[in-house]
Amino acid sequence: MRYISTRGGMTPQPFCDILLGGLAPDGGLSIPEIYPHFCLDALKKLSTLEYRDLAFAIIHHFVDDIDHPTLQKLIDKTYTAEVYCNGRDPEVAREITPVLKLENNLYIQELSNGPTLAFKDMAMQLLGNLFEHVLHERGEQVNIVGATSGDTGSAAEYAMRGKKGVNVFMLSPHGKMSPFQRAQMYSLQDKNIFNLSVKSFFDQCQDIVKAINNDAEFKAQYKIGAVNSINWGRIVAQVVYYFKGYFAVAKNVGDPVDFCVPSGNFGNICAGHIARQMGLPIRKLVVATNENDVLDEFFKTGKYRPRSIKETFETSSPSMDIAKASNLERFVFDLVGRDSTRLAALWQSVEKGEGFTLPSPDFERMSHAYGFVSEQSSHAERVAHIREVFEKYGVEIDPHTADGYKAAKAHRDPAVAMVILETALPAKFEATMVEALGRQPARPEHLQGIEDLPQHSEVLEDDVEAVKQFIRQQLD
Ligand SMILES: *Cc1c(COP(=O)(O)O)cnc(C)c1O
């Protein structure tokens, strides 16, 4: 299996090369030359496997340049009931992504039992082990520089902590994260994790990361890398839980199943699209958004219009507050028949800030041929749905999963199983949970009192040079 760029300007590369890279040299995203395909009999065989073996059976098709025993070892080390336990009954934790039944044909698949209580741990933990392996093989080192307003940064830190050959420099806005999020990140004691608390907002943190990446000399000298949402390794790891969820709810292998996914950068649901292309009988893929409705508008009208920062709202499902959806390019590449010339032209308009509108045959194929539909949610609806799910089913869901619940209800066919992907636990979003349920959400036992642990961070001015200087000091 080799990887090409959506925009057509990259010679095909093996997995390990694109794993450590970011954007393709032509500005596009890397994507497999073809998707592996499972026929019904092959799916039946997969349906009996436990999570790790299923992960290997799927992921090895995408990876030619790590030998099978090594890949299996890296996967086995990643998906353990200890890492994805979170105080669950050991039998349930063994499932890694257990499925909870709300009512007939309506399910929630738990993806947030990893160390940082969000679905990003599902992929990031594997990425940590893959990075360590590939860097060791090559005798290389990488210094990951990123910006976070909460979820991504902590998932990256918990995946890379203590890993050889990797340092993490994570910028966060000083005083802007919740006490819990701050404690999660700043209480890490590992020598390869650096928390930079920048006296500014998240957007400025992101600008600093961009400026560092635009300084080719600094980037090369200090081996700067990233683990953002376009990383292919993250997408491929996410494909696995769609298969797991499908097998958990389908009465017979071959039955149609719908998935509903709270979405921001389109990374999670892009993996669902790929699972569907691989032959998994997914019928609908329901995209759920919050007030930041770039994706809802796209799937309802065929118009893709990235927003400016000014038009991007801070909402109570903050991990879905996006101005554009980076991974959408991977789906549109398939939608336009993998015509990279056409794709590149569309994204040229995106980069100019204009966006594009799909011609109606392409627009119609999004739902007819690819199963995509969408729905958005407001704060009031989010709160009402958290309450509804608790009152009806006795289950506490977080604000992002509540956006998913709303979209699932809107597109549900009671005769077809619908799986809502849980993307975070309520414990991470106390204020909204209190507003909805009138009390603090349950917190896993091992995280009680995390705010009282000693914290490490370096407070820096909103200044690229100050951040570069800090990185130099640690590495020189
Ligand atoms: C990252 C995140 C999302 C959005 O996922 P994408 O892959 O960016 O679409 C949704 N919910 C939570 C809790 C997240 O952390």
The ligand as an SDF file (V2000), in Angstrom:
LIG
                    3D

 15 15  0  0  0  0  0  0  0  0999 V2000
  -12.0080   16.4130   18.4180 C   0  0  0  0  0  0  0  0  0  0  0  0
  -13.3930   16.2400   18.9530 C   0  0  0  0  0  0  0  0  0  0  0  0
  -14.5200   16.2240   18.1000 C   0  0  0  0  0  0  0  0  0  0  0  0
  -14.4200   16.4540   16.6010 C   0  0  0  0  0  0  0  0  0  0  0  0
  -13.7800   15.3950   15.9420 O   0  0  0  0  0  0  0  0  0  0  0  0
  -13.2420   15.5890   14.4450 P   0  0  0  0  0  0  0  0  0  0  0  0
  -12.4400   14.3790   14.1670 O   0  0  0  0  0  0  0  0  0  0  0  0
  -12.4000   16.8310   14.4700 O   0  0  0  0  0  0  0  0  0  0  0  0
  -14.4300   15.7320   13.5540 O   0  0  0  0  0  0  0  0  0  0  0  0
  -15.7620   16.0050   18.6550 C   0  0  0  0  0  0  0  0  0  0  0  0
  -15.9130   15.8320   19.9900 N   0  0  0  0  0  0  0  0  0  0  0  0
  -14.8610   15.8550   20.8370 C   0  0  0  0  0  0  0  0  0  0  0  0
  -15.1020   15.6920   22.2840 C   0  0  0  0  0  0  0  0  0  0  0  0
  -13.5550   16.0470   20.3550 C   0  0  0  0  0  0  0  0  0  0  0  0
  -12.5170   16.0730   21.2010 O   0  0  0  0  0  0  0  0  0  0  0  0
  1  2  1  0
  2  3  1  0
  2 14  2  0
  3  4  1  0
  3 10  2  0
  4  5  1  0
  5  6  1  0
  6  7  2  0
  6  8  1  0
  6  9  1  0
 10 11  1  0
 11 12  2  0
 12 13  1  0
 12 14  1  0
 14 15  1  0
M  END
$$$$
